[in-house]
Amino acid sequence: MEEGSPQLCLPLRDFYIPSYIIVPETEREDIKEEPTCPVIVFVNSRSGGQLGGDLIKTYRELLNIVQVFDLGEEAPDKVLYRLYANFEKLKSEGDRLAEHIEKKLRLIVAGGDGTAGWLLGVVCDLKLVQPPPIATVPLGTGNNLPFSFGWVG
């Protein structure tokens, strides 16, 4: 694990993605167990007042810092195109962990309806055979998207 990465406790290990999977040309990490639910987190730091910034800080403390993206700094299309290109490269080199993470990948998007719609559009544009499930963390003012899709009880 690289310097600055959290010392993983058992539950968080299931969500961890090594840096080399997300950031091409990063030194490969040897992890003992494949994560069961690897996640990439996108947070709109401008949503929800100060909550977006606080949420980024919390996620970065709990996960590998490179798994958490501030949408004010980097657009999701650039992140996901780079990630999926790296998946293809690593899989062509026989990296079984990259293949596993791609299959099990989950996305979390924290923001308002516009932020969630933005990420949904990007994932749709990727035209993936198996798009990752996406969870929303409502930080905006309206947050009607989960209700529109019947995602709430």
TORVOKE-859695 format. One record per residue (C-alpha): residue number from 1; residue in one letter; chain; x, y, z. Coordinates in Angstrom, 2 decimals. Example, Ala and Ser with C-alpha at 12.3 -4.5 7.8 and 13.67 -1.06 7.14 Angstrom:
BEGIN
+-----+------+-------+---------+---------+---------+
!  nr ! rest ! kette !    east !   north !      up !
+-----+------+-------+---------+---------+---------+
!   1 !    A !     A !   12.30 !   -4.50 !    7.80 !
!   2 !    S !     A !   13.67 !   -1.06 !    7.14 !
+-----+------+-------+---------+---------+---------+
***
This chain:
BEGIN
+-----+------+-------+---------+---------+---------+
!  nr ! rest ! kette !    east !   north !      up !
+-----+------+-------+---------+---------+---------+
!   1 !    M !     A !    0.00 !    0.00 !    0.00 !
!   2 !    E !     A !    1.38 !    3.39 !   -0.86 !
!   3 !    E !     A !    2.33 !    6.04 !    1.62 !
!   4 !    G !     A !   -0.62 !    8.16 !    2.66 !
!   5 !    S !     A !   -3.11 !    5.37 !    2.01 !
!   6 !    P !     A !   -5.26 !    4.47 !    4.98 !
!   7 !    Q !     A !   -4.44 !    1.45 !    7.08 !
!   8 !    L !     A !   -7.37 !   -0.65 !    5.97 !
!   9 !    C !     A !   -9.62 !   -2.21 !    8.51 !
!  10 !    L !     A !  -11.46 !   -5.32 !    7.44 !
!  11 !    P !     A !  -14.75 !   -3.79 !    6.21 !
!  12 !    L !     A !  -13.05 !   -1.12 !    4.06 !
!  13 !    R !     A !  -10.78 !   -3.63 !    2.36 !
!  14 !    D !     A !  -13.85 !   -4.74 !    0.41 !
!  15 !    F !     A !  -14.09 !   -1.29 !   -1.23 !
!  16 !    Y !     A !  -10.39 !   -0.64 !   -1.84 !
!  17 !    I !     A !   -8.90 !   -0.21 !   -5.32 !
!  18 !    P !     A !   -5.10 !   -0.12 !   -5.67 !
!  19 !    S !     A !   -3.73 !    3.09 !   -7.15 !
!  20 !    Y !     A !   -2.23 !    1.44 !  -10.24 !
!  21 !    I !     A !   -5.72 !    0.45 !  -11.41 !
!  22 !    I !     A !   -6.88 !    4.08 !  -11.41 !
!  23 !    V !     A !   -3.67 !    5.97 !  -12.14 !
!  24 !    P !     A !   -1.75 !    4.51 !  -15.10 !
!  25 !    E !     A !    2.00 !    4.07 !  -14.66 !
!  26 !    T !     A !    1.69 !    3.86 !  -10.87 !
!  27 !    E !     A !    3.70 !    1.13 !   -9.18 !
!  28 !    R !     A !    1.66 !   -2.03 !   -8.73 !
!  29 !    E !     A !    0.53 !   -2.99 !   -5.26 !
!  30 !    D !     A !    0.27 !   -6.53 !   -4.06 !
!  31 !    I !     A !   -2.98 !   -6.97 !   -2.18 !
!  32 !    K !     A !   -3.87 !  -10.19 !   -0.42 !
!  33 !    E !     A !   -7.60 !  -10.31 !   -1.15 !
!  34 !    E !     A !   -9.67 !   -9.14 !   -4.07 !
!  35 !    P !     A !  -12.13 !   -6.43 !   -3.05 !
!  36 !    T !     A !  -15.72 !   -7.64 !   -3.11 !
!  37 !    C !     A !  -17.23 !   -4.22 !   -3.79 !
!  38 !    P !     A !  -14.62 !   -1.84 !   -5.25 !
!  39 !    V !     A !  -15.91 !    1.72 !   -5.56 !
!  40 !    I !     A !  -15.06 !    4.94 !   -7.33 !
!  41 !    V !     A !  -16.57 !    8.01 !   -5.68 !
!  42 !    F !     A !  -17.53 !   11.24 !   -7.45 !
!  43 !    V !     A !  -18.48 !   14.20 !   -5.27 !
!  44 !    N !     A !  -19.70 !   17.60 !   -6.38 !
!  45 !    S !     A !  -17.95 !   19.73 !   -3.77 !
!  46 !    R !     A !  -20.24 !   22.64 !   -4.66 !
!  47 !    S !     A !  -23.39 !   20.74 !   -3.72 !
!  48 !    G !     A !  -25.03 !   20.81 !   -0.34 !
!  49 !    G !     A !  -23.24 !   23.86 !    1.01 !
!  50 !    Q !     A !  -20.13 !   22.65 !    2.80 !
!  51 !    L !     A !  -21.31 !   19.03 !    2.86 !
!  52 !    G !     A !  -19.70 !   18.15 !   -0.49 !
!  53 !    G !     A !  -16.25 !   19.22 !    0.69 !
!  54 !    D !     A !  -16.70 !   17.43 !    4.00 !
!  55 !    L !     A !  -17.83 !   14.29 !    2.22 !
!  56 !    I !     A !  -14.76 !   14.31 !   -0.04 !
!  57 !    K !     A !  -12.53 !   14.57 !    3.02 !
!  58 !    T !     A !  -14.31 !   11.69 !    4.74 !
!  59 !    Y !     A !  -14.24 !    9.39 !    1.71 !
!  60 !    R !     A !  -10.54 !   10.15 !    1.15 !
!  61 !    E !     A !   -9.80 !    9.25 !    4.78 !
!  62 !    L !     A !  -11.65 !    5.95 !    4.46 !
!  63 !    L !     A !  -10.59 !    4.83 !    0.97 !
!  64 !    N !     A !   -7.56 !    5.13 !   -1.24 !
!  65 !    I !     A !   -7.34 !    8.85 !   -1.98 !
!  66 !    V !     A !   -7.23 !    8.20 !   -5.75 !
!  67 !    Q !     A !  -10.66 !    6.53 !   -5.59 !
!  68 !    V !     A !  -12.37 !    9.81 !   -4.69 !
!  69 !    F !     A !  -12.87 !   12.56 !   -7.27 !
!  70 !    D !     A !  -13.99 !   16.14 !   -6.77 !
!  71 !    L !     A !  -16.11 !   16.95 !   -9.82 !
!  72 !    G !     A !  -15.04 !   20.57 !   -9.49 !
!  73 !    E !     A !  -11.50 !   19.46 !  -10.30 !
!  74 !    E !     A !  -11.95 !   16.62 !  -12.78 !
!  75 !    A !     A !  -14.89 !   15.67 !  -14.98 !
!  76 !    P !     A !  -16.25 !   12.13 !  -14.71 !
!  77 !    D !     A !  -15.86 !   11.44 !  -18.43 !
!  78 !    K !     A !  -12.09 !   11.96 !  -18.23 !
!  79 !    V !     A !  -11.84 !    9.80 !  -15.12 !
!  80 !    L !     A !  -13.91 !    6.94 !  -16.50 !
!  81 !    Y !     A !  -12.39 !    6.95 !  -19.99 !
!  82 !    R !     A !   -8.92 !    6.82 !  -18.41 !
!  83 !    L !     A !  -10.01 !    4.10 !  -15.98 !
!  84 !    Y !     A !  -11.55 !    1.87 !  -18.63 !
!  85 !    A !     A !   -8.58 !    2.37 !  -20.98 !
!  86 !    N !     A !   -6.32 !    1.31 !  -18.13 !
!  87 !    F !     A !   -8.53 !   -1.73 !  -17.45 !
!  88 !    E !     A !   -8.06 !   -2.82 !  -21.07 !
!  89 !    K !     A !   -4.29 !   -2.30 !  -20.92 !
!  90 !    L !     A !   -3.93 !   -4.19 !  -17.64 !
!  91 !    K !     A !   -6.17 !   -7.04 !  -18.78 !
!  92 !    S !     A !   -4.12 !   -7.39 !  -21.98 !
!  93 !    E !     A !   -1.08 !   -7.83 !  -19.72 !
!  94 !    G !     A !   -2.86 !  -10.61 !  -17.83 !
!  95 !    D !     A !   -3.75 !   -8.62 !  -14.70 !
!  96 !    R !     A !   -6.50 !  -10.68 !  -13.09 !
!  97 !    L !     A !   -7.10 !   -8.13 !  -10.33 !
!  98 !    A !     A !   -7.94 !   -5.45 !  -12.91 !
!  99 !    E !     A !  -10.38 !   -7.85 !  -14.56 !
! 100 !    H !     A !  -11.99 !   -8.63 !  -11.20 !
! 101 !    I !     A !  -12.28 !   -4.96 !  -10.22 !
! 102 !    E !     A !  -13.81 !   -4.04 !  -13.57 !
! 103 !    K !     A !  -16.48 !   -6.72 !  -13.12 !
! 104 !    K !     A !  -17.25 !   -5.77 !   -9.52 !
! 105 !    L !     A !  -16.88 !   -1.98 !   -9.83 !
! 106 !    R !     A !  -19.51 !    0.28 !   -8.27 !
! 107 !    L !     A !  -19.82 !    4.04 !   -8.60 !
! 108 !    I !     A !  -21.01 !    6.49 !   -5.96 !
! 109 !    V !     A !  -22.09 !    9.97 !   -7.01 !
! 110 !    A !     A !  -22.72 !   12.63 !   -4.38 !
! 111 !    G !     A !  -24.45 !   15.79 !   -5.52 !
! 112 !    G !     A !  -27.74 !   17.04 !   -6.84 !
! 113 !    D !     A !  -29.89 !   15.75 !   -9.68 !
! 114 !    G !     A !  -27.69 !   17.48 !  -12.25 !
! 115 !    T !     A !  -24.57 !   15.81 !  -10.91 !
! 116 !    A !     A !  -26.21 !   12.38 !  -10.88 !
! 117 !    G !     A !  -27.57 !   12.93 !  -14.39 !
! 118 !    W !     A !  -24.12 !   13.98 !  -15.58 !
! 119 !    L !     A !  -22.53 !   10.76 !  -14.33 !
! 120 !    L !     A !  -25.38 !    8.61 !  -15.67 !
! 121 !    G !     A !  -24.91 !   10.23 !  -19.08 !
! 122 !    V !     A !  -21.16 !    9.59 !  -19.05 !
! 123 !    V !     A !  -21.64 !    5.94 !  -18.14 !
! 124 !    C !     A !  -24.25 !    5.60 !  -20.89 !
! 125 !    D !     A !  -21.86 !    7.19 !  -23.41 !
! 126 !    L !     A !  -19.20 !    4.61 !  -22.54 !
! 127 !    K !     A !  -21.48 !    1.93 !  -24.02 !
! 128 !    L !     A !  -20.17 !   -0.68 !  -21.63 !
! 129 !    V !     A !  -21.36 !   -4.26 !  -21.97 !
! 130 !    Q !     A !  -21.77 !   -4.37 !  -18.19 !
! 131 !    P !     A !  -22.09 !   -0.83 !  -16.80 !
! 132 !    P !     A !  -21.36 !   -0.49 !  -13.09 !
! 133 !    P !     A !  -24.18 !    0.04 !  -10.61 !
! 134 !    I !     A !  -24.43 !    3.65 !   -9.45 !
! 135 !    A !     A !  -25.47 !    4.81 !   -5.99 !
! 136 !    T !     A !  -26.54 !    8.39 !   -5.38 !
! 137 !    V !     A !  -25.85 !   10.44 !   -2.27 !
! 138 !    P !     A !  -28.22 !   13.42 !   -2.44 !
! 139 !    L !     A !  -26.52 !   16.74 !   -1.69 !
! 140 !    G !     A !  -28.52 !   19.15 !   -3.84 !
! 141 !    T !     A !  -31.68 !   21.06 !   -3.09 !
! 142 !    G !     A !  -34.30 !   19.14 !   -5.08 !
! 143 !    N !     A !  -32.93 !   15.62 !   -5.28 !
! 144 !    N !     A !  -35.87 !   14.27 !   -7.25 !
! 145 !    L !     A !  -33.86 !   11.75 !   -9.24 !
! 146 !    P !     A !  -34.09 !    8.89 !   -6.72 !
! 147 !    F !     A !  -37.86 !    9.42 !   -6.46 !
! 148 !    S !     A !  -38.25 !    9.58 !  -10.25 !
! 149 !    F !     A !  -36.62 !    6.18 !  -10.61 !
! 150 !    G !     A !  -38.45 !    4.69 !   -7.62 !
! 151 !    W !     A !  -35.20 !    4.16 !   -5.72 !
! 152 !    V !     A !  -36.71 !    5.15 !   -2.39 !
! 153 !    G !     A !  -39.25 !    3.30 !   -0.30 !
+-----+------+-------+---------+---------+---------+
***
